[in-house]
Amino acid sequence: MFISKKHLSRRTMLRGMGTAIGLPLLDAMIPAGTALAQTAAAPSPKLGFFYFPHGAIMDKWTPKTAGTDFAMTPILKPLEKYRDQMTIVSGLRNRAAEGAGVHATSPGTWLSCASPFTVDENDPNYGISADQIAAQHLGRDTPFPSLELCTEVKASSAGACDPTLGCGYGSTISFRTRTQPLPLEHNPRKLFFRMFGQGDTAAERESIMNQKFSLLDLVSESASSLTGRLGNADQQRMEEYLDSVRDVERQVQKLGQQDFTGVEIPDAPLGVPGNWEEHINLMLDLTALAYEAELTRITSMMLSAEISMLTYNQIGISDAYHPLSHHRYIQSNMDRCAIVQAYHARIFARFLDRLSSTPDGDGSLLDHSIILFGSNMSDSNAHNANPLPSAIFGKGNGRIKGGQHLAYAADTPHANLILTILDRAGIPGVESLGDSTGLFAEV
């Protein structure tokens, strides 16, 4: 067989007048005659966990009928475009969020489904959030095993803290271990620098990246030269320090190896926008960019803080959200809550637009993602965790059916949904999570 096709480098750039523009993946970049030229490369799965506080007005969230022939509800209406990529899951309860001040435990128990007041010594994953369980497998080959994000910093808010548990369970949804909450980044400029390196422009980032390599080498060599002259305790501290340096070095090296050809990287943001909608859109855009550039495959994000005092004058709601969420079952208050929640859905739909329009292998980023959009609170006036508002978006590389409303019996463990997400993402070795009773075969 004679093959005349010429191979174009994946790093080919369009150059002129001092400007270089990256190209997307082209057929000409795939060597002729290879298996990759005939079949699309299998894309890596992307996982996302997006938490909104204060639950939902459930009769305006939950469709009245189960199955595929369901009508979109007022809160979910902005997401109707993604009906075929949507799986609404109803009837779930998270017992782990019960038994303490709900604002202080709702975020931190959402993805672990493990009560902070108990320990299951037989479960090695007990208290670890699902994003971090996934990161142990999916995150090994990316510069950042996971990203943890937010838009509001409320770690010291009294209602989001507990006298016994502290503020960790109320200020993050991500736990590396049962006792190690992970902080959330809210500054888009810091996130950008973390993802692409310091520097406002590509030229500045390249220069600083080269300096980082030499500085890290210098730190490692200097520290190693001291080890032989230190006592045992100091040697242990030095070893822990070197481990931290190596971890940073690994991330920097992987960043240096990343191929950003075809990924349009903007200049660094100036800082935290004063406008919340602009802020959250920027954080979500950076999340999509991180997926596209294979900087990470796993993201967790709190869209706003527990006990959020945001106001939404841009949609005609001047009340602070947390006080409004204590609606006392007054219909006008509940209606205004639902307007805020539908607005959150509209913001999230824009993020799905970005994922859907970004090519990834034989489909889009959304096709290959499993994105959970939900809360660990149901009725914000009652502060209960039953039944929870939950919706999955994306097809998970064909492992999520989509286009359906699954209504389970009352008190079905929310942990079953989290366990199912890990299963569909191909995370091995997770047989149970919290109070789970099994996988959802229908998802």
C-alpha positions in Angstrom: 0.0 0.0 0.0 1.4 3.4 -1.0 0.8 6.3 1.3 1.4 9.8 0.2 -0.2 11.7 3.0 2.3 14.1 4.7 2.4 14.3 8.5 1.9 17.8 10.0 3.4 18.3 13.5 0.9 18.6 16.3 2.9 21.7 17.4 2.6 23.5 14.1 1.8 27.2 14.6 0.7 30.0 12.2 3.4 32.6 12.4 3.7 36.2 11.1 4.6 39.7 12.3 5.7 38.4 15.7 2.5 36.5 16.3 2.0 32.8 16.8 -1.5 31.2 16.7 -2.0 27.6 17.7 -4.0 25.2 15.6 -6.6 22.7 16.6 -6.1 18.9 16.1 -6.2 18.4 12.3 -6.3 15.1 10.3 -3.0 16.1 8.8 -1.4 15.9 12.3 -2.3 12.2 12.6 0.4 10.0 10.9 -1.0 8.2 7.9 -1.6 4.5 8.2 -1.7 4.5 12.0 -4.6 3.1 14.0 -5.2 6.6 15.3 -5.7 7.8 11.8 -8.6 5.4 11.4 -10.2 5.5 14.9 -10.5 8.5 17.2 -8.4 8.4 20.3 -10.4 7.5 23.4 -10.8 10.8 25.4 -10.2 10.8 29.1 -13.3 11.2 31.3 -13.9 14.5 33.0 -15.6 14.8 36.4 -17.2 17.9 37.9 -19.0 18.4 41.2 -20.9 21.7 41.4 -22.6 22.6 44.7 -25.2 25.3 45.3 -26.2 26.2 48.9 -29.6 26.5 50.5 -31.2 23.6 48.5 -34.1 24.3 46.1 -37.8 24.9 46.1 -38.4 21.3 45.4 -41.8 21.5 43.6 -40.2 23.9 41.2 -37.1 21.7 40.8 -38.5 18.1 40.6 -40.5 17.0 37.5 -43.9 15.6 38.2 -43.3 12.5 36.0 -40.5 10.0 35.9 -38.9 8.5 32.8 -38.0 10.2 29.6 -41.2 12.1 29.0 -40.9 14.7 31.7 -41.7 18.4 31.6 -39.0 20.8 32.5 -39.6 22.6 35.8 -39.1 26.4 36.4 -35.7 26.1 38.1 -34.4 23.6 35.5 -35.9 25.4 32.5 -32.7 27.3 31.6 -31.0 23.9 31.1 -33.6 22.5 28.7 -31.2 22.8 25.8 -29.3 19.9 27.5 -32.2 17.7 28.2 -30.7 14.8 26.3 -27.5 15.2 28.4 -29.4 15.5 31.6 -30.2 12.9 34.3 -32.4 14.2 37.1 -32.3 12.0 40.2 -35.0 12.3 42.8 -35.8 10.8 46.2 -32.3 10.8 47.7 -31.4 11.3 51.3 -28.0 12.0 52.9 -28.1 11.0 56.5 -24.5 12.1 56.9 -25.6 15.7 56.8 -28.0 15.2 59.7 -27.3 15.6 63.4 -25.6 18.9 63.5 -26.0 22.5 62.4 -26.8 21.8 58.8 -24.8 24.8 57.3 -21.8 23.5 59.2 -22.0 20.0 57.7 -23.8 20.2 54.4 -20.9 21.0 52.1 -18.4 18.7 53.7 -20.6 15.6 53.7 -22.0 16.0 50.2 -19.4 14.0 48.3 -18.2 11.7 51.2 -21.7 10.7 52.5 -19.8 10.1 55.8 -20.9 11.5 59.1 -18.2 13.5 60.8 -19.3 12.0 64.1 -18.5 8.4 63.2 -15.7 6.4 61.7 -15.8 3.2 59.8 -12.4 1.6 60.3 -13.3 -1.1 57.7 -13.7 1.5 54.9 -10.4 2.9 53.7 -12.3 5.7 51.9 -14.4 6.7 54.8 -14.7 10.5 54.9 -12.8 11.0 51.7 -14.8 13.0 49.2 -15.6 11.4 45.8 -13.6 13.9 43.9 -10.5 13.0 45.8 -11.1 9.2 45.5 -11.4 9.9 41.7 -8.2 12.0 41.8 -6.2 9.1 43.0 -6.9 7.3 39.7 -7.8 9.9 37.1 -5.5 12.6 38.4 -2.2 10.7 38.2 -1.4 11.8 34.7 -2.3 15.5 34.9 -0.5 18.4 36.4 -3.3 18.9 38.9 -5.0 15.8 40.2 -8.0 18.0 41.0 -9.0 21.6 41.3 -11.1 23.0 44.2 -12.9 26.3 43.5 -15.5 28.7 44.9 -16.7 32.3 44.4 -17.3 33.4 48.1 -14.9 32.9 51.0 -17.0 32.2 54.2 -14.7 30.0 56.3 -15.1 32.2 59.4 -18.9 32.6 59.1 -20.3 31.6 62.5 -23.2 29.6 61.0 -20.9 27.7 58.7 -18.8 26.5 61.7 -19.4 24.0 64.5 -17.9 24.2 68.0 -16.8 20.6 67.7 -16.0 20.3 64.0 -14.7 23.7 63.3 -15.2 25.4 59.9 -13.9 22.8 57.5 -17.1 21.0 56.9 -19.0 24.2 56.2 -16.5 25.8 53.9 -15.4 23.1 51.4 -16.9 20.1 49.6 -13.5 18.4 49.1 -11.7 16.2 51.7 -8.4 14.5 51.0 -8.8 12.5 54.2 -11.5 12.3 56.8 -9.8 15.1 58.8 -8.1 17.0 55.9 -10.5 19.5 54.2 -9.1 21.1 51.1 -9.3 24.9 50.7 -11.1 26.4 47.8 -9.6 28.9 45.4 -11.8 31.9 44.7 -9.4 34.3 43.0 -9.4 33.8 39.2 -6.0 35.5 38.8 -4.4 33.1 41.3 -6.1 30.1 39.6 -4.8 31.3 36.2 -1.3 31.5 37.5 -1.6 28.1 39.1 -2.8 26.6 35.8 -0.5 28.3 33.4 2.3 29.8 35.5 3.1 33.3 36.7 3.0 36.1 34.1 0.3 38.1 32.4 1.3 37.1 28.9 2.6 33.9 27.2 6.1 35.4 26.9 6.2 36.3 30.6 5.0 32.9 31.6 7.7 31.1 29.5 10.4 33.2 31.1 9.2 32.7 34.7 8.7 29.0 34.1 12.3 28.6 33.1 13.3 30.4 36.3 11.2 28.1 38.4 13.0 25.0 37.1 16.4 26.4 38.2 15.1 27.7 41.5 13.5 24.4 42.4 16.7 22.5 41.5 18.7 25.0 43.7 16.3 24.5 46.6 16.5 20.7 46.3 20.3 20.7 46.2 20.7 23.1 49.0 18.4 21.2 51.2 20.0 17.8 50.4 23.5 19.2 51.3 22.2 20.0 54.8 20.6 16.6 55.6 23.8 14.9 56.7 24.4 17.6 59.4 21.0 17.5 61.0 19.5 15.5 63.8 16.9 12.8 63.3 13.9 15.2 64.0 15.3 17.8 61.7 16.0 15.3 59.0 12.4 14.2 59.1 11.3 17.7 58.8 13.7 18.3 55.9 12.4 15.1 54.2 8.8 16.4 54.5 9.9 19.7 53.1 11.7 18.0 50.2 8.6 16.0 49.5 6.6 19.3 49.2 9.3 20.7 46.9 9.1 17.5 44.8 5.4 17.8 44.6 5.6 21.4 43.3 8.4 20.4 40.9 6.3 17.6 39.5 3.4 20.0 38.8 5.8 22.5 37.2 7.4 19.8 35.1 4.1 18.5 33.9 3.0 22.0 33.1 6.2 22.4 31.0 5.3 19.2 29.2 1.8 20.2 28.4 1.0 20.7 24.7 -1.3 23.8 24.5 -1.5 23.7 20.7 -5.0 24.5 19.7 -6.0 25.8 23.1 -6.7 29.5 23.1 -5.2 30.8 26.4 -6.2 34.4 27.3 -4.0 36.8 29.3 -4.2 36.5 33.1 -7.3 38.0 34.8 -6.7 41.2 36.8 -8.1 39.8 40.0 -11.5 39.1 41.6 -14.3 40.8 39.7 -16.6 43.0 41.7 -19.6 41.6 39.9 -20.6 38.1 41.0 -21.9 36.9 37.6 -18.7 38.0 35.9 -16.7 36.3 38.7 -18.5 32.9 38.5 -18.4 32.9 34.7 -14.7 33.5 34.8 -14.1 30.7 37.2 -16.3 28.3 35.1 -14.4 29.4 31.9 -11.1 28.6 33.6 -12.6 25.2 34.6 -13.5 24.4 31.0 -10.1 25.6 29.9 -8.4 23.3 32.4 -10.4 20.4 31.1 -9.6 21.3 27.5 -5.9 21.6 28.1 -5.8 18.4 30.2 -4.5 20.3 33.2 -7.0 18.4 35.3 -9.8 15.9 34.9 -11.6 16.6 38.2 -13.1 19.8 39.6 -15.2 20.5 42.6 -16.8 23.9 43.1 -19.1 25.7 45.4 -21.1 28.2 43.3 -21.6 30.4 46.3 -21.0 30.0 50.0 -23.1 28.3 52.7 -25.0 31.1 54.4 -24.5 33.2 51.3 -25.3 36.9 51.7 -25.2 37.6 48.0 -28.0 39.8 46.6 -29.2 39.5 43.0 -30.3 42.9 42.0 -29.5 42.0 38.4 -32.5 39.7 38.4 -34.7 41.9 40.6 -34.0 40.2 44.0 -32.5 42.6 46.5 -32.8 40.3 49.5 -29.6 38.6 50.7 -29.9 34.9 49.7 -29.6 33.2 53.1 -32.3 35.2 54.9 -34.5 34.8 51.8 -34.0 31.1 51.9 -35.7 31.1 55.3 -38.9 31.7 53.4 -41.3 30.5 56.2 -43.4 28.9 53.4 -44.7 32.3 52.3 -45.4 31.8 48.6 -43.9 35.2 47.5 -40.7 34.4 49.3 -40.5 30.9 47.8 -41.1 32.3 44.4 -38.2 34.7 44.8 -36.0 31.9 46.0 -36.9 29.9 42.9 -36.0 32.9 40.7 -32.5 32.9 42.3 -32.2 29.2 41.8 -33.3 29.4 38.1 -30.6 32.1 37.7 -28.0 29.8 39.1 -29.2 27.2 36.5 -28.9 29.8 33.7 -25.3 30.5 34.8 -24.6 26.8 34.8 -26.1 26.4 31.3 -23.5 28.9 30.0 -20.8 26.6 31.4 -22.4 23.6 29.6 -22.4 25.7 26.4 -18.7 26.0 26.7 -18.2 22.2 27.3 -20.6 21.3 24.5 -18.9 23.6 22.0 -15.3 22.4 22.8 -14.2 19.4 20.6 -12.8 16.4 22.5 -11.8 13.3 20.5 -14.9 11.9 18.8 -17.3 14.3 20.5 -17.3 17.3 22.9 -16.1 17.8 26.4 -19.7 17.5 27.6 -20.1 14.2 25.8 -17.1 12.8 27.8 -17.9 14.4 31.1 -20.0 13.5 34.2 -21.0 16.7 35.9 -23.1 16.7 39.1 -25.1 19.9 39.8 -26.8 19.8 43.1 -27.0 20.6 46.8 -26.8 18.7 50.1 -29.9 20.6 51.4 -33.5 20.2 50.3 -36.0 22.5 52.0 -33.9 25.5 53.1 -36.6 26.5 55.6 -36.5 23.1 57.3 -32.7 22.6 56.8 -33.3 19.0 55.8 -31.3 16.7 53.5 -34.2 14.8 52.1 -35.0 14.7 49.2 -32.0 16.3 47.6 -32.0 18.2 44.3 -29.5 16.4 42.0 -28.9 16.5 38.3 -26.1 14.9 36.2 -25.0 16.4 32.9 -22.9 14.7 30.2 -22.7 11.2 28.8 -19.5 10.0 30.5 -18.0 8.5 27.3 -21.3 6.7 26.6 -21.7 5.3 30.1 -24.5 7.7 31.1 -27.8 7.3 29.3 -29.1 10.9 29.8 -32.5 12.3 28.9 -34.4 11.0 31.9 -35.8 11.6 35.3 -35.1 8.8 37.8 -37.5 8.9 40.8 -36.4 6.6 43.6 -38.2 5.6 46.7 -38.1 8.0 49.7 -34.9 7.7 51.8 -32.8 6.1 49.1 -29.2 6.9 50.0 -27.6 9.8 48.2 -24.4 7.8 48.5 -25.8 5.4 45.8 -25.6 8.3 43.3 -22.1 9.3 44.2 -21.0 5.6 44.1 -22.6 5.3 40.6 -20.8 8.4 39.3 -17.4 6.9 40.4 -18.4 3.6 38.7 -19.4 5.3 35.4 -16.1 7.3 35.5 -14.2 4.0 35.6 -12.8 4.4 39.1 -11.8 0.9 40.3 -12.0 -0.6 43.7 -14.8 1.5 45.3 -17.4 -1.0 46.4 -19.2 1.2 48.9 -19.4 4.8 50.0 -20.9 6.0 53.3 -24.3 4.4 53.7 -24.6 3.3 50.1 -26.6 0.1 49.3 -25.6 -0.3 45.6 -25.3 1.2 42.2 -28.1 2.8 40.1 -28.3 0.6 37.1 -30.7 3.0 35.4 -28.3 5.9 35.3 
